[in-house]
């Protein structure tokens, strides 16, 4: 399995038209040579049956993301919490801007959240920072 690059993380808008609660957009580390499923699978090794031809060997290599943000929140950017002045609850983690999506009812996203980290990994529920 390819190793994660130290500290290099991304947010990903996953695919649409699989329902209100699929597929979760995500935050993940970037791995050298990592394959993240497109177009054969989503969120790791979940096969997208709409794709023809199927490619089971590639799906078997798909890396599962580190952290689900929720379906159709459409994350557009992230920034490390390192060095911020917001105090201990926001000392370790990532701030993520969520654009929101046309493809979910009820709508979700449309805010900035904080994803807490412990020992360098995302953990716990996201915390709303800016809403409305």
C-alpha positions, 0 to 999 in steps of 0.5 A, spaced: 500 500 500 502 506 498 504 511 504 501 517 505 505 523 504 506 527 510 501 532 511 498 532 504 491 532 504 485 534 500 477 534 499 474 531 494 467 532 491 464 525 489 459 523 484 452 525 483 445 521 482 446 515 486 441 518 491 440 524 497 445 520 501 450 517 497 456 518 495 459 522 501 464 527 499 471 526 503 477 529 506 483 524 505 491 524 505 494 523 498 498 517 497 504 516 492 501 512 487 494 511 490 488 509 486 482 512 489 477 509 485 474 513 479 471 512 475 470 504 477 468 505 484 467 510 490 469 511 497 474 506 496 471 499 493 464 501 493 462 499 485 459 504 481 454 499 477 453 505 472 460 504 469 461 500 463 466 496 462 467 494 470 474 493 472 474 489 478 482 489 479 482 496 479 476 496 484 480 492 489 486 497 489 482 503 491 484 506 497 478 508 502 478 515 504 480 517 511 474 521 513 467 522 510 464 529 510 457 527 508 453 527 501 453 532 496 456 538 501 461 539 496 467 541 499 471 546 495 477 548 500 481 546 506 486 549 511 490 547 517 488 549 523 495 549 525 497 556 528 490 559 529 488 563 535 481 560 536 483 556 542 484 549 544 478 546 541 480 548 534 488 547 535 489 540 531 485 539 525 482 542 518 477 548 516 473 546 510 469 550 506 463 547 503 459 550 497 453 545 498 450 541 492 444 541 487 443 534 488 441 533 495 434 534 498 434 537 504 440 541 502 447 540 506 453 543 506 453 551 505 458 552 511 465 552 514 466 546 518 472 544 523 474 537 522 478 535 529 484 531 528 488 526 534 494 523 533 495 526 526 488 523 523 481 526 523 476 524 528 470 525 531 464 529 528 465 536 524 464 542 528 460 548 524 464 554 524 460 559 520 453 557 517 447 561 514 
